[in-house]
Amino acid sequence: MSTIAVIAIIVGGLILLALLASALKRAQERRRQARIQTEARRDDIEVDRDEAQRRRTEAAVSAERAQRVETEAELAEERAARKEQELDRG
Protein backbone atom coordinates (compact mmCIF):
# COMPACT_ATOMS: atom_id res chain seq x y z
CA MET A 1 0.00 0.00 0.00
CA SER A 2 1.36 3.35 -0.88
CA THR A 3 2.10 6.10 1.57
CA ILE A 4 -0.48 8.37 -0.05
CA ALA A 5 -3.18 5.72 0.41
CA VAL A 6 -2.30 5.27 4.10
CA ILE A 7 -2.33 9.04 4.65
CA ALA A 8 -5.68 9.30 2.84
CA ILE A 9 -7.16 6.53 5.02
CA ILE A 10 -5.89 8.21 8.22
CA VAL A 11 -7.16 11.66 7.12
CA GLY A 12 -10.52 10.10 6.17
CA GLY A 13 -10.73 8.42 9.59
CA LEU A 14 -9.93 11.69 11.33
CA ILE A 15 -12.59 13.47 9.30
CA LEU A 16 -15.14 10.79 10.24
CA LEU A 17 -14.19 11.13 13.91
CA ALA A 18 -14.56 14.91 13.68
CA LEU A 19 -17.97 14.55 12.02
CA LEU A 20 -19.09 12.06 14.66
CA ALA A 21 -17.88 14.32 17.49
CA SER A 22 -19.68 17.28 15.93
CA ALA A 23 -22.92 15.29 15.58
CA LEU A 24 -22.69 14.14 19.19
CA LYS A 25 -22.09 17.70 20.37
CA ARG A 26 -25.10 18.99 18.39
CA ALA A 27 -27.31 16.24 19.81
CA GLN A 28 -26.14 17.06 23.32
CA GLU A 29 -26.85 20.77 22.75
CA ARG A 30 -30.34 19.97 21.43
CA ARG A 31 -31.07 17.90 24.53
CA ARG A 32 -29.81 20.72 26.75
CA GLN A 33 -32.00 23.26 24.93
CA ALA A 34 -35.01 20.94 25.20
CA ARG A 35 -34.39 20.62 28.93
CA ILE A 36 -34.16 24.40 29.33
CA GLN A 37 -37.38 24.90 27.37
CA THR A 38 -39.15 22.27 29.46
CA GLU A 39 -38.02 24.00 32.66
CA ALA A 40 -39.21 27.36 31.30
CA ARG A 41 -42.61 25.89 30.45
CA ARG A 42 -42.89 24.41 33.93
CA ASP A 43 -42.01 27.80 35.40
CA ASP A 44 -44.74 29.39 33.26
CA ILE A 45 -47.24 26.81 34.48
CA GLU A 46 -46.27 27.53 38.08
CA VAL A 47 -46.66 31.28 37.52
CA ASP A 48 -50.11 30.71 35.99
CA ARG A 49 -51.17 28.53 38.93
CA ASP A 50 -49.91 31.10 41.41
CA GLU A 51 -51.89 33.79 39.56
CA ALA A 52 -55.02 31.62 39.63
CA GLN A 53 -54.63 31.08 43.37
CA ARG A 54 -54.07 34.80 43.95
CA ARG A 55 -57.25 35.61 42.00
CA ARG A 56 -59.22 32.99 43.93
CA THR A 57 -58.04 34.54 47.18
CA GLU A 58 -59.01 38.01 45.95
CA ALA A 59 -62.43 36.69 44.96
CA ALA A 60 -62.92 35.14 48.39
CA VAL A 61 -61.91 38.39 50.09
CA SER A 62 -64.26 40.35 47.83
CA ALA A 63 -67.12 37.96 48.58
CA GLU A 64 -66.45 38.33 52.29
CA ARG A 65 -66.43 42.14 51.98
CA ALA A 66 -69.67 42.05 50.02
CA GLN A 67 -71.29 39.92 52.71
CA ARG A 68 -70.08 42.29 55.42
CA VAL A 69 -71.40 45.33 53.54
CA GLU A 70 -74.75 43.57 53.03
CA THR A 71 -74.94 42.82 56.76
CA GLU A 72 -74.08 46.44 57.59
CA ALA A 73 -76.80 47.61 55.21
CA GLU A 74 -79.34 45.33 56.90
CA LEU A 75 -78.31 46.65 60.33
CA ALA A 76 -78.63 50.23 59.11
CA GLU A 77 -82.09 49.44 57.74
CA GLU A 78 -83.09 47.92 61.10
CA ARG A 79 -81.80 51.02 62.95
CA ALA A 80 -83.76 53.24 60.58
CA ALA A 81 -86.90 51.17 61.13
CA ARG A 82 -86.46 51.36 64.95
CA LYS A 83 -85.91 55.12 64.83
CA GLU A 84 -88.97 55.51 62.62
CA GLN A 85 -91.07 53.47 65.07
CA GLU A 86 -89.79 55.60 67.95
CA LEU A 87 -90.65 58.73 66.01
CA ASP A 88 -94.16 57.45 65.27
CA ARG A 89 -94.69 56.62 68.96
CA GLY A 90 -93.26 59.82 70.25
C-alpha angles and dihedrals in degrees: 000000000000125000092243091055092050091048090048091051092049093047090047090051091049091050090051091049090049091049091048092049090049092050091049091049092050091049091050091049091050090052090049092050091048090052091050092049091049091051090049091051091050090050089051090051090050091050090050092049091048089051091050091051091048091052092048089052091049090049091051091049091048091050090050091050091049091052091049092049090048090051091048090050091052091049091049090050090051091050090050091050091049092048090048091051090049090050092050091050095045 
